[in-house]
Amino acid sequence: MAAALFCAALPILAQNNAKVVELQLDGVISPASSDFIVRGIDRAASQQAQLVVITLDTPGGLDASMRSIVKAILASPVPVATFVAPAGARAASAGTFILYASHIAAMAPASNIGAATPVQIGGTSPPKAGSKDDAKDGDPADASGRKARNDAAAYIRSLAQLRGRDKQFAEQAVLDAASMSAQEALEGGVIDLVAADLPDLLQKLDGRQVKLENGRSVSLATASATAEQIQPDWRTRLLLLIANPQVAVILMMIGVYGLFYEVTSPGLAGPGIAGLISLMLAFYAFQLLPVNWAGVGLIFLGLSLMVAEVFLPSFGIAGAGGVVAFVLGGIFLTDGEVPGFELGLPFLIGSALFSVAVLLVIGRLALRSYRSRVVSGAEYMIGQPGVVTHVEDGMAYADVLGERWKVRSSQPLRPGQHVRVRSMEGLTLGVDPAGPDPAGSASINS
């Protein structure tokens, strides 16, 4: 009897201890956000959470990152609900695929979904279905665009079939960049429900049956579940920071500045080390981003020409060429049609002019340091003035820079006579008279 009561109490205990893990995906879908979602789903599975909620608000992002998230959702042993929230949020482009792949698709009021036409990095947008350009087979750019578009259409169609959601809108979102509101998506069978916020979503999901990929069904008990929001750790925040074209360009500039200053002022070590670290981070960021490497090369060439302007008598030609190469490299670096990965012209021009100013200042300081007098050692003593203090036992002594030195000269020296250092041998200075001899004083010819 006691055993029966204990077994009957297990479902109630499981409901009371039910745990929901919330992952916020806000902004561009990048390798950093993909890593965050994948690791968050793994963490939820290890904690035996009964549901993962991805709170989504994105303009889209990278195809490779989106596919990594979709694969993690499809392979998840824990049901995944994607919730487009808060009100006014969107699941555009890559976000549409993530919503279609999830076990549960939900949206907040006044949110929208769609516009999932793929954009090629460094190329043109693929033509719409049925357009005249669609029939051209001789244009490699059009052929590549059609391949990307058709592949994306087939991919989202397979996700719609898997989850039993509307296939027609899925194809229109890819082929014609169609969009719809939350209420339209609910009425069209694109999503499962509309909820005001996360507590409302958990209330509406209570008791829902979810079928996982391993064939088993799970009954959700989320009415009294506790929601844990997983925050990005330092690694994810660092990836999110550097996986930004503007930050990558700035890191490259800092790297060039640091190495340039280290070359012009050897021995400091600090600028060179900081420059190398910045360059490595910049190239890692470029590896994460969908960049055109010709653009990266032009940016590096532009910075190199600006550095060369400091040393070459090019009358500004190298510097002007560097500014042009830098701006062109930034324009070619990424495709402006990909949301979140564009480099604005004001940023590029401002960065180029700032680079010129910084490099000219660094070059001027380095040149001044190179031409300045040595301030220590024997070289610094040459040319310094002094005054003969006294002559004793055939040796003359003089005050130079506040210190008393033994001095010798090819001419007679007298106390009070002004001299100037011409050489230094050990602790003895070779001097020459620098003024008239004081009358009536003893002299010495050393």
C-alpha positions as CSV (number, residue, x, y, z in Angstrom):
1,M,0.0,0.0,0.0
2,A,2.8,2.4,0.9
3,A,4.7,1.5,-2.2
4,A,1.6,2.2,-4.3
5,L,1.1,5.6,-2.6
6,F,4.8,6.4,-3.3
7,C,4.6,5.4,-6.9
8,A,1.4,7.5,-7.3
9,A,3.2,10.5,-5.8
10,L,6.1,10.4,-8.2
11,P,4.3,12.2,-11.1
12,I,3.2,14.9,-8.6
13,L,6.8,15.3,-7.3
14,A,8.1,15.4,-10.9
15,Q,5.6,18.2,-11.7
16,N,6.6,20.2,-8.6
17,N,10.3,19.8,-9.5
18,A,9.7,20.5,-13.2
19,K,12.4,22.6,-14.7
20,V,12.4,24.8,-17.8
21,V,15.6,26.2,-19.3
22,E,15.2,29.5,-21.1
23,L,17.8,30.6,-23.7
24,Q,17.6,34.1,-25.1
25,L,18.7,34.5,-28.8
26,D,18.5,38.2,-29.4
27,G,20.2,39.7,-32.4
28,V,22.1,38.3,-35.4
29,I,22.6,34.6,-35.6
30,S,26.3,34.1,-35.6
31,P,28.8,31.4,-34.6
32,A,28.8,32.8,-31.1
33,S,25.0,32.6,-30.7
34,S,25.0,29.1,-32.3
35,D,27.6,27.9,-29.8
36,F,25.5,29.4,-27.0
37,I,22.3,27.6,-28.1
38,V,23.9,24.3,-28.7
39,R,25.7,24.2,-25.4
40,G,22.5,25.5,-23.6
41,I,20.5,22.5,-25.0
42,D,23.2,20.1,-23.9
43,R,23.2,21.7,-20.4
44,A,19.4,21.3,-20.2
45,A,19.6,17.7,-21.2
46,S,22.3,17.0,-18.5
47,Q,20.1,18.7,-15.9
48,Q,17.1,16.6,-17.1
49,A,15.0,19.7,-17.8
50,Q,11.6,18.9,-19.3
51,L,11.6,21.8,-21.7
52,V,14.0,24.3,-23.4
53,V,12.5,27.6,-24.4
54,I,14.4,29.7,-27.0
55,T,13.2,33.2,-26.7
56,L,13.9,34.5,-30.2
57,D,14.2,38.0,-31.7
58,T,16.4,38.0,-34.7
59,P,16.7,39.7,-38.2
60,G,18.5,36.6,-39.4
61,G,22.1,35.6,-39.8
62,L,24.5,33.1,-41.1
63,D,23.3,29.9,-42.8
64,A,26.0,27.7,-41.2
65,S,25.1,29.0,-37.7
66,M,21.4,28.5,-38.3
67,R,21.9,24.9,-39.4
68,S,24.0,24.1,-36.3
69,I,21.1,25.3,-34.1
70,V,18.6,23.4,-36.2
71,K,20.7,20.2,-35.9
72,A,20.9,20.6,-32.1
73,I,17.1,21.1,-31.9
74,L,16.4,18.0,-34.0
75,A,18.8,15.9,-32.0
76,S,17.7,17.2,-28.6
77,P,16.4,14.6,-26.0
78,V,14.6,17.5,-24.4
79,P,11.6,19.2,-26.2
80,V,12.5,22.6,-27.6
81,A,10.0,25.5,-27.8
82,T,10.9,28.5,-29.8
83,F,9.1,31.6,-28.6
84,V,9.3,34.7,-30.8
85,A,9.1,37.4,-28.0
86,P,8.6,39.9,-26.6
87,A,5.8,41.7,-28.5
88,G,7.2,43.3,-31.6
89,A,10.0,40.7,-32.0
90,R,10.6,38.9,-35.3
91,A,11.9,35.6,-36.5
92,A,13.2,36.7,-39.9
93,S,15.4,34.9,-42.3
94,A,17.3,32.2,-40.4
95,G,15.0,32.6,-37.4
96,T,12.1,31.2,-39.6
97,F,14.1,28.0,-40.0
98,I,14.7,27.7,-36.3
99,L,11.0,28.2,-35.5
100,Y,10.0,25.6,-38.0
101,A,12.5,23.1,-36.6
102,S,11.3,23.4,-33.0
103,H,9.0,20.9,-31.4
104,I,6.8,23.8,-30.3
105,A,6.5,27.1,-32.2
106,A,5.0,30.0,-30.4
107,M,4.8,33.8,-31.0
108,A,3.9,36.8,-28.9
109,P,1.3,39.2,-30.2
110,A,2.6,41.9,-32.7
111,S,5.5,39.7,-33.7
112,N,6.2,38.5,-37.2
113,I,7.9,35.6,-39.1
114,G,9.3,35.2,-42.6
115,A,11.5,36.9,-45.2
116,A,13.8,33.9,-45.3
117,T,15.3,34.3,-48.8
118,P,19.0,33.4,-48.6
119,V,21.5,36.1,-49.4
120,Q,24.9,35.2,-50.9
121,I,28.0,36.8,-49.4
122,G,29.9,38.8,-52.0
123,G,27.3,38.2,-54.7
124,T,23.8,39.3,-55.7
125,S,20.5,38.3,-54.2
126,P,19.0,35.4,-55.9
127,P,16.2,36.2,-58.3
128,K,12.6,35.5,-57.4
129,A,10.8,32.5,-58.7
130,G,9.2,33.0,-62.1
131,S,11.4,36.0,-63.0
132,K,13.1,36.3,-66.3
133,D,16.4,36.0,-64.7
134,D,15.4,32.7,-63.4
135,A,15.7,31.2,-66.8
136,K,19.2,32.3,-67.5
137,D,21.6,29.4,-67.2
138,G,24.7,31.2,-68.5
139,D,25.1,33.5,-65.5
140,P,27.1,31.8,-62.8
141,A,25.9,34.3,-60.2
142,D,22.2,33.5,-61.0
143,A,22.9,29.8,-61.1
144,S,24.6,30.0,-57.7
145,G,21.7,32.1,-56.3
146,R,19.1,29.6,-57.6
147,K,21.0,26.7,-56.0
148,A,21.1,28.5,-52.6
149,R,17.4,29.4,-52.9
150,N,16.3,25.9,-53.9
151,D,18.4,24.3,-51.3
152,A,16.9,26.5,-48.6
153,A,13.4,25.9,-49.9
154,A,13.8,22.1,-49.7
155,Y,15.4,22.4,-46.2
156,I,12.5,24.4,-44.7
157,R,10.0,22.2,-46.6
158,S,11.5,19.1,-44.9
159,L,11.2,20.8,-41.5
160,A,7.6,21.7,-42.2
161,Q,6.8,18.1,-43.1
162,L,8.6,16.9,-40.0
163,R,6.6,19.1,-37.6
164,G,3.3,19.1,-39.5
165,R,3.4,22.8,-40.2
166,D,2.3,24.8,-43.3
167,K,4.6,24.1,-46.2
168,Q,3.2,26.7,-48.6
169,F,4.2,29.6,-46.4
170,A,7.6,28.0,-45.7
171,E,8.3,28.0,-49.5
172,Q,7.0,31.4,-50.0
173,A,9.2,32.8,-47.2
174,V,12.2,31.4,-49.0
175,L,11.3,32.0,-52.6
176,D,9.4,35.3,-52.3
177,A,10.5,36.6,-48.9
178,A,6.9,36.3,-47.6
179,S,6.1,37.4,-44.1
180,M,3.2,37.1,-41.8
181,S,2.0,38.3,-38.3
182,A,1.6,36.1,-35.3
183,Q,-2.1,35.8,-35.6
184,E,-1.8,35.0,-39.3
185,A,0.8,32.4,-38.5
186,L,-1.5,30.8,-35.9
187,E,-4.5,30.7,-38.3
188,G,-2.3,29.3,-41.2
189,G,-0.9,26.4,-39.2
190,V,2.7,27.9,-39.1
191,I,2.9,28.0,-35.3
192,D,1.2,26.2,-32.5
193,L,0.1,29.0,-30.2
194,V,0.3,32.7,-29.3
195,A,1.3,33.7,-25.8
196,A,1.8,37.0,-24.1
197,D,4.9,36.1,-22.2
198,L,6.9,33.2,-20.8
199,P,4.6,32.4,-17.9
200,D,1.6,32.5,-20.2
201,L,3.4,30.2,-22.6
202,L,4.2,27.7,-19.8
203,Q,0.5,27.7,-18.7
204,K,-0.7,27.0,-22.2
205,L,1.9,24.2,-22.8
206,D,0.8,22.4,-19.6
207,G,-0.4,18.9,-20.5
208,R,0.7,19.1,-24.2
209,Q,2.1,15.9,-25.7
210,V,5.4,16.3,-27.6
211,K,6.9,13.6,-29.8
212,L,10.6,13.5,-29.9
213,E,12.9,12.1,-32.7
214,N,13.5,8.9,-30.8
215,G,9.8,8.0,-31.2
216,R,8.8,8.6,-27.5
217,S,6.2,11.1,-26.5
218,V,6.6,13.4,-23.5
219,S,3.8,15.0,-21.6
220,L,4.7,18.5,-20.4
221,A,3.9,19.6,-16.9
222,T,4.8,23.3,-17.0
223,A,2.1,25.0,-15.1
224,S,4.1,25.1,-11.9
225,A,7.6,24.7,-13.5
226,T,10.5,26.9,-12.5
227,A,12.2,28.7,-15.3
228,E,16.0,29.1,-15.3
229,Q,17.5,31.6,-17.7
230,I,20.9,30.7,-18.8
231,Q,23.1,33.7,-19.4
232,P,26.0,33.7,-21.9
233,D,29.3,33.0,-20.2
234,W,32.5,35.0,-20.8
235,R,33.5,32.8,-23.8
236,T,30.2,33.4,-25.6
237,R,30.3,37.1,-24.8
238,L,33.9,37.3,-26.2
239,L,32.8,35.5,-29.4
240,L,29.8,37.8,-29.7
241,L,32.1,40.8,-29.4
242,I,34.7,39.8,-31.9
243,A,32.3,38.2,-34.3
244,N,31.4,41.7,-35.5
245,P,32.9,43.1,-38.7
246,Q,33.5,46.5,-37.1
247,V,35.3,45.1,-34.1
248,A,37.4,42.8,-36.4
249,V,38.5,45.8,-38.5
250,I,39.4,47.8,-35.3
251,L,41.4,44.8,-34.0
252,M,43.3,44.7,-37.2
253,M,44.0,48.4,-37.0
254,I,45.2,48.1,-33.4
255,G,47.5,45.2,-34.4
256,V,49.1,47.2,-37.2
257,Y,49.5,50.2,-34.9
258,G,51.1,48.1,-32.2
259,L,53.6,46.4,-34.6
260,F,54.4,49.7,-36.2
261,Y,55.2,51.3,-32.9
262,E,57.3,48.3,-31.8
263,V,59.4,48.5,-35.0
264,T,59.9,52.3,-34.6
265,S,60.6,52.1,-30.9
266,P,62.2,48.7,-30.3
267,G,62.5,47.3,-26.8
268,L,59.2,48.4,-25.4
269,A,57.6,44.9,-26.0
270,G,54.2,46.0,-24.8
271,P,52.9,47.5,-28.1
272,G,54.3,44.6,-30.1
273,I,52.6,42.0,-27.9
274,A,49.3,43.8,-27.9
275,G,49.6,44.2,-31.7
276,L,50.2,40.5,-32.2
277,I,47.3,39.5,-29.9
278,S,45.0,42.0,-31.7
279,L,46.0,40.7,-35.1
280,M,45.4,37.0,-34.1
281,L,41.9,38.0,-32.7
282,A,41.1,39.9,-35.9
283,F,42.0,37.0,-38.2
284,Y,40.0,34.6,-35.9
285,A,37.0,37.0,-36.2
286,F,37.4,37.0,-40.0
287,Q,37.4,33.2,-39.9
288,L,34.1,33.3,-38.0
289,L,32.5,35.9,-40.3
290,P,31.3,35.5,-43.8
291,V,34.0,37.7,-45.3
292,N,35.4,38.2,-48.7
293,W,39.2,37.7,-48.2
294,A,40.0,40.1,-51.0
295,G,38.4,42.7,-48.8
296,V,40.6,41.6,-45.9
297,G,43.6,41.9,-48.1
298,L,42.7,45.4,-49.3
299,I,42.2,46.5,-45.7
300,F,45.7,45.2,-44.7
301,L,47.2,46.8,-47.8
302,G,45.6,50.1,-47.0
303,L,47.0,50.0,-43.4
304,S,50.4,49.1,-44.8
305,L,50.4,52.0,-47.2
306,M,49.5,54.4,-44.5
307,V,52.4,53.1,-42.4
308,A,54.7,53.4,-45.4
309,E,53.6,57.1,-45.8
310,V,55.5,57.9,-42.6
311,F,58.8,56.7,-44.0
312,L,58.6,57.2,-47.8
313,P,58.9,60.6,-49.5
314,S,55.8,60.0,-51.5
315,F,54.2,63.4,-50.8
316,G,51.0,61.9,-49.6
317,I,50.5,59.4,-52.5
318,A,51.0,56.3,-50.4
319,G,48.8,57.6,-47.7
320,A,46.0,58.5,-50.1
321,G,46.3,55.1,-51.7
322,G,46.1,53.5,-48.3
323,V,42.9,55.4,-47.5
324,V,41.3,54.3,-50.8
325,A,42.4,50.7,-50.4
326,F,41.1,50.6,-46.8
327,V,37.7,52.0,-47.7
328,L,37.3,49.6,-50.7
329,G,38.4,46.7,-48.6
330,G,35.7,47.6,-46.0
331,I,33.1,47.8,-48.8
332,F,34.0,44.4,-50.2
333,L,34.5,42.8,-46.8
334,T,30.9,41.7,-46.3
335,D,27.6,41.9,-48.1
336,G,25.5,44.8,-46.9
337,E,22.3,42.8,-47.5
338,V,23.2,40.3,-44.7
339,P,21.6,41.8,-41.5
340,G,24.1,42.7,-38.8
341,F,27.2,42.2,-40.9
342,E,27.4,45.5,-42.9
343,L,30.2,48.1,-42.6
344,G,28.8,51.6,-43.2
345,L,30.7,54.1,-45.3
346,P,30.9,56.7,-42.5
347,F,32.6,54.1,-40.3
348,L,35.1,53.1,-43.0
349,I,36.0,56.7,-43.9
350,G,36.2,57.7,-40.3
351,S,38.4,54.7,-39.4
352,A,40.7,55.4,-42.4
353,L,41.2,59.1,-41.4
354,F,41.7,58.2,-37.8
355,S,44.3,55.6,-38.9
356,V,46.2,58.3,-40.9
357,A,46.1,60.6,-37.9
358,V,47.3,58.0,-35.4
359,L,50.1,56.7,-37.7
360,L,51.3,60.2,-38.4
361,V,51.4,61.0,-34.7
362,I,53.2,57.7,-33.9
363,G,55.7,58.3,-36.8
364,R,56.3,61.9,-35.6
365,L,57.0,60.7,-32.1
366,A,59.3,57.9,-33.3
367,L,61.2,60.3,-35.6
368,R,61.6,62.8,-32.8
369,S,62.8,60.1,-30.5
370,Y,65.3,59.0,-33.2
371,R,66.7,62.5,-33.7
372,S,66.7,63.5,-30.0
373,R,70.0,63.5,-28.0
374,V,71.0,60.6,-25.9
375,V,70.1,61.3,-22.2
376,S,72.4,58.8,-20.6
377,G,75.9,57.2,-20.9
378,A,79.1,58.6,-22.4
379,E,77.3,59.9,-25.4
380,Y,75.3,62.3,-23.2
381,M,78.4,63.7,-21.7
382,I,79.9,64.9,-25.0
383,G,79.4,68.7,-25.3
384,Q,78.3,69.3,-21.8
385,P,79.6,72.5,-20.1
386,G,81.6,72.6,-16.9
387,V,83.7,74.9,-14.7
388,V,87.3,74.1,-13.5
389,T,87.2,74.1,-9.7
390,H,90.8,73.6,-8.8
391,V,94.2,72.3,-9.9
392,E,96.1,70.0,-7.6
393,D,99.2,67.9,-8.0
394,G,99.2,68.2,-11.8
395,M,95.5,67.2,-12.1
396,A,92.6,69.5,-12.8
397,Y,89.1,69.0,-11.5
398,A,85.8,70.4,-12.9
399,D,82.2,70.4,-12.0
400,V,80.1,68.9,-14.9
401,L,76.3,68.4,-14.5
402,G,76.7,68.9,-10.7
403,E,79.4,66.3,-10.3
404,R,83.2,66.6,-9.8
405,W,85.2,65.0,-12.5
406,K,88.9,64.7,-13.3
407,V,89.6,66.6,-16.5
408,R,92.5,67.1,-18.8
409,S,93.1,69.3,-21.8
410,S,95.7,70.0,-24.5
411,Q,95.7,73.6,-23.2
412,P,96.4,75.1,-19.8
413,L,93.5,75.1,-17.4
414,R,92.9,77.5,-14.5
415,P,90.3,77.4,-11.6
416,G,87.1,79.1,-12.6
417,Q,87.7,78.6,-16.3
418,H,84.7,77.3,-18.4
419,V,85.2,74.1,-20.4
420,R,83.2,71.8,-22.6
421,V,83.5,68.0,-22.7
422,R,84.9,66.5,-25.9
423,S,85.6,62.9,-24.8
424,M,85.3,60.5,-21.9
425,E,87.8,57.9,-21.0
426,G,86.8,55.9,-17.9
427,L,86.3,58.5,-15.1
428,T,88.4,61.2,-16.8
429,L,86.9,63.7,-19.1
430,G,88.7,65.3,-22.0
431,V,87.8,69.0,-22.2
432,D,88.4,72.1,-24.3
433,P,88.4,75.7,-22.9
434,A,85.0,77.3,-23.5
435,G,85.8,80.8,-22.4
436,P,88.6,83.3,-21.4
437,D,91.1,82.3,-18.7
438,P,90.6,84.0,-15.3
439,A,93.6,86.3,-14.8
440,G,96.2,85.6,-12.1
441,S,95.3,81.9,-11.6
442,A,97.6,78.9,-11.7
443,S,97.4,76.8,-14.8
444,I,98.1,73.2,-15.7
445,N,98.7,71.6,-19.1
446,S,97.6,68.1,-18.9
